[in-house]
Amino acid sequence: MKDLKYLMAYSVPLSVVASFYFKGAASYTALAYVFLFIPLAESIIPVKHKELPVADIKERALNRFFDWLLYLNVPIVYAILGFGLYDFSTASLSTYEYIGLVFALGILLATNAVNVAHELGHRKSKFEILLTRLLLLPCLYMHFTMEHNHGHHKYVATDLDPATAKKGQSLYHFWITSVIGQYKNAWRIQTKLLKKHGAHFFSIKNNMLLFSVYQAAYLGGVYALFGFKIFLIALIVGTISFLFLETINYIEHYGLMRKKINGKYEKVQNIHSWNSDHVMGRIVLYELTRHSDHHFRASKKYQVLESLENSPTMPFGYPGSMLLATLPPLWYTVMHPKLQN
């Protein structure tokens, strides 16, 4: 029964549904839930560091229940996204309602699309690869898993990784360098893979080219069905979703760097990612907040990630830390003393 806690991950889609159903001031339900209620709850709920017994780890890793919790996000995301875009095209909304509802869809894609795709993107089955790409499609970030798996996990906490924020770098500067840098890296990785397999640029093996076609087709389909205004909304919603992702990237590795030993970077360890054991964020984000263990052993499924000893610990949960990061001077004041410990 205790594992049913992960059903709470569907609370974010429910908050988005509430935003669209009630509208008015309730258009901000999803925003308030994620960035007000969850941080407040995490400030009250005790932080837990309980370790899993070895036998439980093996059993949980093989339990398909945890996989299906991820898979169900695909129909949930597409159903709510489709309804949302349709509602935008038919409802009479004020400007403040548009803003709240656009952010609601952006939050939906960030938490239950990109975040779930991050988990599934580390798996090998064709079915899970398909689900990963479906989830990243409306986020306009289909190149993410290619760069993340082949670039970020290899170069994390080094100057070679655009997804690692440097000490003193603001979130807003990081958005630019990370988005552009990861896209460039994804193409470099793709080019190497094409050469390795002896394939030419216009090949079905060129996933980066296919991703561009798929995303253009998605936006083209939205335009054909709903017109230019909803096309712009879909574009903005996708952008918001991947900027939320980049904000998470920012807080996950801020200021943490690997040492060079004899000209080579030391092995990736749990000390190169920020960890958070705040309960609400852990559950809603499928244990993404136990990021130290994820980078230490990337093949581990979310349900068996642990809070490793000596991992750098964030003072707040992920939603609270994301809010803090939007205020660079305050972020530096809180985080820089922790970097010196």
N, C-alpha and C positions, 0 to 999 in steps of 0.2 A: 504493500500500500504506500510505503514511503516514496516509492519511485513515481507515483502519480503526481508528485510535486511539479514534474516537468510539464504537466498540462498547463501550468501557469504561463508558459511561453506563448500560449494562445490568448493570453489576456491583452496583449498588445493589439492583435487584430480585432478583438472585441471592442477595445477602446476606439479604434478607427471606425468600426461600424457605428458605434454610439455617436461619434462626431458627425457622420453623414446622416444618421437617422434623425437626430434632434436639431442639428444645425444651430443657428443663432450663436449665443455665447458657448454652447456645447460643442461648437466646431473645434474648439481647442481642447477637447477631452483627451485626445491622444497625447498632445504636447504636455498637458498638465499631468497625465498619468506617468509618463516616462521621465519627465524632467522636474516634477514637483513631488508627486506622491511617492515614487520609488526612492529618490534620495532621502526624503523625510523618513520613510519606513526603514531604510538602511541605517539611519542615524539612531534608531531605537532598537531594532532587532539585533541581538548579540551576534557577533562574528564567530563562525565555527571553523575549526581547523581539523576536524575529525578525520583520521586516516582510515582507509579501507583495508580490511584483511585481504591477504593474497588470494584466498579462495573466492571471496566476493568479487575481486577484480576480474578473475577468469570467467566467472559466471555472468557478470554484468556485460563483459565485452562480447559475449556470444548471444546475449538476449536480444531478439529481434524487436521487442517492444520499443526499445530506444531508437532503432532505425526507423520504424514506422512513424514515430513522433516527428521525425525530420521530414519524411516523405509527404506527410499530410499537409505540410506547409505549401506545397506546390498548388494544389487546387484551392486552398484557402487564399493564398496571395492573389492568384489570377481571378478568383471570383470577386474579391473585394476591389481589386484594381479595376476590373471591367465594370463593375457597378459604379465605382467612383467616377470613372471617366464618362460613363453614360449620364450620371447624375449632374456632372458639370455641364453637359451639353443640353440638359432639359430644364434644370432648376433655375429659378431666379434668385441669384445670390448677391449679397452686398460684398464690398471689397474685403472687409474684415473676415467674412465667412470664407471667401476664396483663400485667403492667407492661411487660416486655420486648417482648412481641408486639404490644401496642397501639402502642408507640412505633415498632416496626418498620413497621407499616402507615402510621403517620403520616409516617415518613420516606419511604416509597414514594410517597405522594401528594404530598409536598412537592417531591421531586426529579424524579420522572418523570410527575407530573400537573401540578401548578401551574407548575413551571418550564418544562415543554414548552408548556403553554398560554400562558405569557407570550410565548414565541417565536412560536407560531402565531397568537396574538391580534393581532399586528401585520400580519397578512396579510389579503388581501381576498377570496379565493375562498370560495364557499359551503361547499365541502368542508372547508377548513381552519377555517372558523368553526364548523362542526359539531363537528369534532374538539376544538376549544378548549373548547366548552361541555360536551362529554362528559367531558373531563379535569377540568374545574372542578366538575362536579356532585357527586361524592362528597366533595370538599373543602369543600362548602357555601359556595363563594365565587364563584358565577357572575357576580356583579356586578363582579368584579375587572377584567376587560379594559375594561369601559365606563369606569370611573373612571380606570384606568391610562392608557388611550389619550387620553381627552378631558380628564382632570384632571391627573394626575401629570406627564405629559410637558409639559404647558403651564405648570404652576406649580411644578415641581420646584425645590428650593433657595430657596423663598420661604416666608413665613409663611402663605400661602394653601394650601400643600400639606400635608395631614396625614401623608403618607407620607415626609416629610423630617424626620428627628429633629434637634431643636435641640441645640446644645452644652449639656452639663450635664443633659440629659434622660435618665433611666434607661430601659433597655430595657422594664422592666415598666410604667412610665408610658406609654411609647410604644405598647405593645400596645393599651392602652385608647383613647388618643387617635386612633391610626391606624385601628384597626378601626371605631370609631364614626364618625370623620370621613370615611373613605372611603365607608362605606355611605350616609351622608347626602349626600355629594357625588354619588354614583351616582344617587340619586333626583333630585337637582337637575338633573343632566345629562339624565336621562330625561324629566323634566317639560318642559325646554326643547325637547327633540327632538319630544315629542308636540305641543307648541304649534306648532312649526315645520311639522310635517306635517298639522296640523289634525285630529289624532286624539284621541279621548277616553281617559280613564283605563282603562276596560275595553275594551281594544283589543289585537289580536294584535301591534300595533306597540309595546306596552308590554312591553319585554323584562324590565324589573325585576319586573313582576308575574308574567310567565311563569317567570322564574328561581325565584321563591318557590314557585310551583306545582310546578315540576320537582323542586326540592330536597325539598319536602314529600312528593311522590310517591315519591322515592327512599327517604327515611327510612320512609315508610309501607310500602313494599314490603319493606324489611328487617324491619320489625316483623311484617308478615304472614307472612313466610317463617321467621323465626327467633325471634320473640318479643321481649319487652321488654329483656332483658339485652343481646342483640346489637344492638338499636336504640340503647341507651345507648353501646355500644362504637363503633358507626358514628358516632354524634354526637361522641364524644370523639376518635376518629381524625381526623375532618374538622376539628375544632377544633385539634388538634395540627398538622395540615398547614398551616393558614393562619397559625398562630402562628409556625411555622418560616418561612413566607413573610414575615411582618412582621419577623422577626428579620433576614432578609436585607435587607429595606427599610431597617431601622435602620442596618446597617453600610454600606450602599451610599451613603448621602448624609449620614451623621452630621456635623453641625456646618458643613456647606458651604452658604453662602448667596450668592445673586446680589445684586449691587449695584443700587441704584436710581439711574437717571440721568434727570434732568428729570422725576421722578415716575413713571418707568416702569422695570420691571426689565430689566436687560441681557439679551441673547440667551443662551439656554442654550449652554454650552460644555463641553468635556471636563473642565474644572477643577471642575465642579459634581457630579462623581460619583467615588467611590473606585474605583480600578482595582486588579486583582490579576492577575499573570501566573504564579502558582503552577500548575504543570502539571496536577496531579491534579484540582483544583477546576475548572479550565478545561474539562477533558474531560468529567468526570462531570456538570457543569452546563451543557453545551452553550455554553461561552464566556460564560455570564452574568457571569462575573467581569471581563470586559472591558467593564464597565458604562459607563465614560466614553465610549467610542466609540458605544455603543448610544444614549445620550442625545444625543450630538452629531449622530448620523445614525440615527434610529430605524428607518428603512426597511431598513437593512443586515441581511442574514441572518447567523445566528450564525457560519457557517463563514468569513466574510470580515471579522469584527470584528478590529480591530487595537489594539495598545498605543500610544496616542497620546502624543507627547512632552508633558511638563509636566502630565500627569494626576496628581492626588494618588494616591499608592500606599500600599496597606495593608501593614503589616509582616508579616502572615500571610495565608494563603489564606482562603477563605470559611468552611470548617468550623471552622478554628482561631479565626477572628475571631468567629464566632457563639458559641463557647464563652467567649471572653474577654468578650463583651458581657453574659453572664449574671452577671458580677461587676463591677458598675458602678464601684467605686473603682479597680479594676485597669484597666478599660477607659479611664477618664478619664486615668489616669497614663500610659498608652501613647499615647492618641490626641490629647490636648490639646496636647502639644508639637508634634505634626505639623501641627495646625491653625494654629499660629503661624508655620510656615515659609513 
